[in-house]
Amino acid sequence: MDAFYASVEQLDNPELVGKPLAVGGSEKRGVVAAASYEARKFGVRSAMSGVAAKRNCPDLIFVPPRFDRYREISNEIRKIFFEYTDLVEPLSLDEAYLDVTENKKGNPSATMIAAEIRKKIKDKTGLNASAGISINKFVAKIASDINKPNGQKTLSPEEVIPFLETLDVKKFFGVGKVTKEKMYRLGIYTGKDLKSQTLEFLTENFGKSGIHYYNVVRGIHNSKVKPSRIQKSLAAEHTFSENISSEIFMMQRLEEIAMEVEDRLLKRKLAGKTVTLKIRYSDFSIQTRSKTVPLFIASKELILEVVKELLYQEKMKESVRLLGISISNLNNEISKKKEVLKESIDVQLKLEF
């Protein structure tokens, strides 16, 4: 989806159409969750502080996020996906992979299917979507950004390698800021530069990731579209209107956050063993502290017991502007392992020895 959160806000409030808009944050505090294309022209982007965003764009309008509304529209869009294929892998509320190799419409053209889906989304929700069509998830993901907003790009099998050769290495899946800078230092700037390196060179400099870089620049990415993505963690966090320096006040805020986490866990019938406390200081540095407990927990009281221990684990280095709690090592991972084991046993029983 194109600037999904911001586009939904403009859809529901026509007065915001055509204006620079930031979802989340404020001109004094917080972090931008999403920005409209009008705001992006001024360099406003997600994860930017509200202060920096307002500095870049003095006319920027801030609106609070409404995740229930975004989720409602996201569900409508996914229903459209399932009209074409059951192989749908959601990445977030506004993005998904679809495998249409064999589709319910019997349409041999993935390009035509993408166009149909985008039109249906527009007709149903009033929102614009962009699409990338290619031989695997990695290339399709890159292609989806080429003609944004409200466009699509198809990269046929014979076009993939020439296209990847022209790509900046920072666009490759798995190349973050640190890896990008290391590649630049080694004289690797484009896909063509990356492709010219031997497997030995890449594994020597990038370890196991070197095998991935060697393959992906050759268009090899065999990850399947997985319809049942397992949720691995659940979190909630709050940015405060004023910095907090007292642990007592922090515990009061953390109790509210733990209540939110408990509510989300109960709604999804989940529990977890690992509790992580996230702290963003006034200098914008981030610290995380984690502890794994022997049993699955989901109640606010038990979560707070662990959080309190983590909070007092060491002295705060600065005043605090954000606190967050996340729960991972969830019980749904155990269920998934049992399913895999059951499938394995079923297969073994069917084999003749």
PEWO-V982180 format. One record per residue. N is the residue number from 1. SS is DSSP state (~ for helix, > for strand, _ for the rest). PHI is phi in degrees with one decimal (* if undefined). BURIAL is # if it has 24 or more other ideal C-beta (glycine too) atoms within 12 Angstrom, else .. Layout:
N|SS|PHI|BURIAL / N|SS|PHI|BURIAL
This chain:
1|_|*|# / 2|_|-89.4|# / 3|_|45.5|# / 4|~|-53.1|# / 5|~|-59.0|# / 6|~|-65.2|# / 7|~|-65.8|# / 8|~|-64.5|# / 9|~|-64.1|# / 10|~|-70.4|# / 11|~|-64.4|# / 12|~|-80.0|. / 13|_|-131.9|. / 14|~|-55.2|. / 15|~|-65.8|. / 16|~|-89.9|# / 17|_|-62.0|. / 18|_|82.1|. / 19|_|-108.2|# / 20|_|-68.6|# / 21|>|-132.2|# / 22|>|-123.7|# / 23|>|-94.2|# / 24|_|91.5|# / 25|_|69.6|# / 26|_|-163.5|# / 27|_|-71.3|. / 28|_|-111.6|. / 29|_|-140.9|# / 30|_|78.6|# / 31|>|-125.9|# / 32|_|-71.5|# / 33|_|-88.8|# / 34|>|-160.6|# / 35|>|-133.3|# / 36|_|-71.1|# / 37|~|-64.2|# / 38|~|-63.9|# / 39|~|-77.8|# / 40|~|-64.8|# / 41|_|-60.9|. / 42|_|-97.5|# / 43|_|86.0|. / 44|_|-77.6|# / 45|_|-147.2|# / 46|_|-65.7|# / 47|_|74.5|. / 48|_|-84.1|# / 49|>|-66.3|# / 50|~|-59.3|# / 51|~|-63.2|# / 52|~|-65.4|# / 53|~|-63.0|# / 54|~|-67.3|# / 55|~|-65.4|. / 56|~|-69.8|# / 57|_|-135.9|# / 58|_|-57.2|. / 59|_|-90.7|. / 60|_|-62.1|# / 61|>|-105.2|# / 62|>|-99.4|# / 63|>|-131.4|# / 64|_|-70.8|. / 65|_|-70.5|# / 66|_|-128.3|. / 67|~|-66.6|. / 68|~|-62.4|. / 69|~|-68.4|# / 70|~|-63.8|# / 71|~|-66.4|. / 72|~|-59.5|. / 73|~|-70.6|# / 74|~|-58.9|# / 75|~|-65.3|. / 76|~|-63.6|# / 77|~|-67.7|# / 78|~|-66.0|# / 79|~|-59.7|. / 80|~|-65.2|# / 81|~|-55.3|# / 82|_|-71.6|. / 83|_|-70.6|. / 84|_|-108.5|# / 85|_|-160.3|# / 86|_|-90.2|. / 87|_|-88.5|. / 88|>|-119.5|# / 89|>|-116.3|# / 90|>|-69.0|# / 91|>|-99.7|. / 92|>|-165.7|. / 93|_|-64.4|# / 94|_|-119.0|# / 95|>|-153.7|# / 96|>|-158.5|# / 97|>|-98.7|# / 98|>|-127.1|# / 99|_|-99.6|# / 100|_|-112.1|# / 101|_|-53.6|. / 102|_|-118.6|. / 103|_|-122.9|# / 104|_|-68.6|. / 105|_|-89.8|. / 106|_|65.9|. / 107|_|-89.0|. / 108|_|-77.0|. / 109|_|-107.5|. / 110|~|-64.8|# / 111|~|-63.6|. / 112|~|-66.8|. / 113|~|-62.6|# / 114|~|-59.6|# / 115|~|-63.4|# / 116|~|-61.7|# / 117|~|-62.8|# / 118|~|-62.2|# / 119|~|-66.7|. / 120|~|-64.4|# / 121|~|-61.8|# / 122|~|-62.8|. / 123|~|-65.4|. / 124|~|-79.8|. / 125|~|-112.8|# / 126|_|82.2|. / 127|_|-108.4|# / 128|_|-94.1|# / 129|_|-129.8|# / 130|_|-119.8|# / 131|>|-141.0|# / 132|>|-123.5|# / 133|>|-126.2|# / 134|_|-164.4|# / 135|_|-80.5|# / 136|_|-154.3|# / 137|~|-63.0|# / 138|~|-60.8|# / 139|~|-69.8|# / 140|~|-61.9|# / 141|~|-61.2|# / 142|~|-64.4|# / 143|~|-61.9|# / 144|_|-66.5|# / 145|_|-90.3|. / 146|_|-66.6|# / 147|_|-109.6|. / 148|_|-68.7|# / 149|_|-87.2|# / 150|_|56.2|. / 151|_|-150.4|. / 152|>|-148.0|# / 153|>|-140.8|# / 154|>|-106.6|# / 155|_|-114.2|# / 156|_|-72.2|. / 157|~|-51.3|. / 158|~|-73.9|. / 159|~|-90.5|. / 160|~|-61.3|# / 161|~|-62.5|. / 162|~|-56.3|. / 163|~|-66.5|# / 164|~|-62.4|# / 165|~|-65.7|. / 166|~|-86.4|. / 167|_|-77.4|# / 168|>|-66.6|. / 169|~|-60.9|# / 170|~|-67.2|. / 171|~|-83.7|# / 172|_|-77.8|# / 173|_|-57.9|# / 174|_|94.3|# / 175|_|-100.1|# / 176|_|-89.1|. / 177|~|-61.8|. / 178|~|-66.1|. / 179|~|-65.3|# / 180|~|-57.6|. / 181|~|-64.1|. / 182|~|-66.4|. / 183|~|-62.7|# / 184|~|-60.2|. / 185|~|-63.5|. / 186|_|-86.7|. / 187|_|80.4|. / 188|_|-104.4|# / 189|_|-110.9|. / 190|>|-124.0|# / 191|~|-58.1|# / 192|~|-63.6|. / 193|~|-62.5|# / 194|~|-65.4|# / 195|~|-67.2|# / 196|_|-77.7|. / 197|_|-84.4|# / 198|_|-78.8|. / 199|~|-61.7|. / 200|~|-61.5|. / 201|~|-63.3|. / 202|~|-69.2|# / 203|~|-71.3|. / 204|~|-65.2|. / 205|~|-94.1|. / 206|~|-128.0|# / 207|_|63.4|. / 208|_|-62.0|. / 209|~|-63.5|# / 210|~|-59.3|# / 211|~|-65.3|. / 212|~|-61.9|# / 213|~|-63.8|# / 214|~|-62.1|# / 215|~|-76.3|# / 216|~|-66.3|# / 217|_|-71.9|# / 218|_|-99.0|# / 219|_|77.6|# / 220|_|-98.2|. / 221|_|-152.3|# / 222|_|-92.8|. / 223|_|-66.4|. / 224|_|-80.2|. / 225|_|-74.4|# / 226|_|-107.5|. / 227|_|-61.7|. / 228|_|-103.4|. / 229|_|-77.8|. / 230|_|-85.3|# / 231|_|-68.1|# / 232|_|-100.5|. / 233|>|-157.8|# / 234|>|-144.1|# / 235|>|-145.8|# / 236|>|-146.9|# / 237|>|-149.8|# / 238|>|-130.4|# / 239|>|-98.7|# / 240|>|-94.9|# / 241|>|-68.3|. / 242|>|-136.3|. / 243|>|-61.9|# / 244|>|-114.1|# / 245|_|-120.7|. / 246|_|-98.9|. / 247|~|-62.4|# / 248|~|-64.1|. / 249|~|-64.6|. / 250|~|-63.4|# / 251|~|-64.3|# / 252|~|-62.2|. / 253|~|-68.5|# / 254|~|-66.6|# / 255|~|-64.2|# / 256|~|-65.5|# / 257|~|-67.0|# / 258|~|-62.4|# / 259|~|-63.6|# / 260|~|-66.4|# / 261|~|-63.3|# / 262|~|-58.1|# / 263|~|-61.0|. / 264|~|-67.5|# / 265|~|-63.4|# / 266|~|-65.0|. / 267|~|-62.1|. / 268|~|-97.7|. / 269|_|55.4|. / 270|_|-120.0|# / 271|_|-149.6|# / 272|>|-142.5|# / 273|>|-108.7|# / 274|>|-109.1|# / 275|>|-108.3|# / 276|>|-122.9|# / 277|>|-100.8|# / 278|>|-106.5|# / 279|>|-128.1|# / 280|>|-109.2|# / 281|>|-84.3|. / 282|_|-64.4|. / 283|_|-88.5|. / 284|_|74.6|# / 285|_|-73.0|. / 286|>|-119.9|. / 287|>|-129.2|# / 288|>|-123.7|# / 289|>|-131.1|# / 290|>|-129.3|# / 291|>|-147.5|# / 292|>|-105.9|. / 293|>|-103.3|. / 294|>|-68.4|. / 295|>|-117.9|. / 296|>|-69.8|# / 297|>|-128.1|# / 298|_|-144.4|# / 299|_|-80.9|. / 300|~|-57.7|# / 301|~|-62.3|. / 302|~|-69.6|# / 303|~|-62.8|# / 304|~|-65.6|# / 305|~|-56.3|. / 306|~|-69.7|# / 307|~|-60.5|# / 308|~|-61.9|# / 309|~|-61.2|. / 310|~|-68.6|# / 311|~|-63.2|# / 312|_|-90.6|. / 313|_|-61.4|. / 314|_|-152.7|. / 315|_|-71.0|. / 316|_|-67.7|# / 317|_|-89.2|. / 318|_|-147.8|. / 319|_|-69.0|. / 320|>|-113.2|# / 321|>|-107.9|# / 322|>|-147.3|# / 323|>|-129.7|# / 324|>|-146.2|# / 325|>|-127.6|# / 326|>|-128.6|# / 327|>|-119.0|# / 328|>|-131.3|# / 329|>|56.5|# / 330|>|-78.6|# / 331|~|-71.6|# / 332|~|-70.1|# / 333|~|-68.3|. / 334|~|-64.2|. / 335|~|-60.1|. / 336|~|-64.6|. / 337|~|-62.7|. / 338|~|-64.9|. / 339|~|-62.7|. / 340|~|-63.2|. / 341|~|-62.7|. / 342|~|-61.2|. / 343|~|-60.1|. / 344|~|-63.1|. / 345|~|-65.0|. / 346|~|-58.0|. / 347|~|-64.5|. / 348|~|-61.6|. / 349|~|-67.3|. / 350|~|-83.0|. / 351|_|-79.4|. / 352|_|-95.5|. / 353|_|-100.2|.
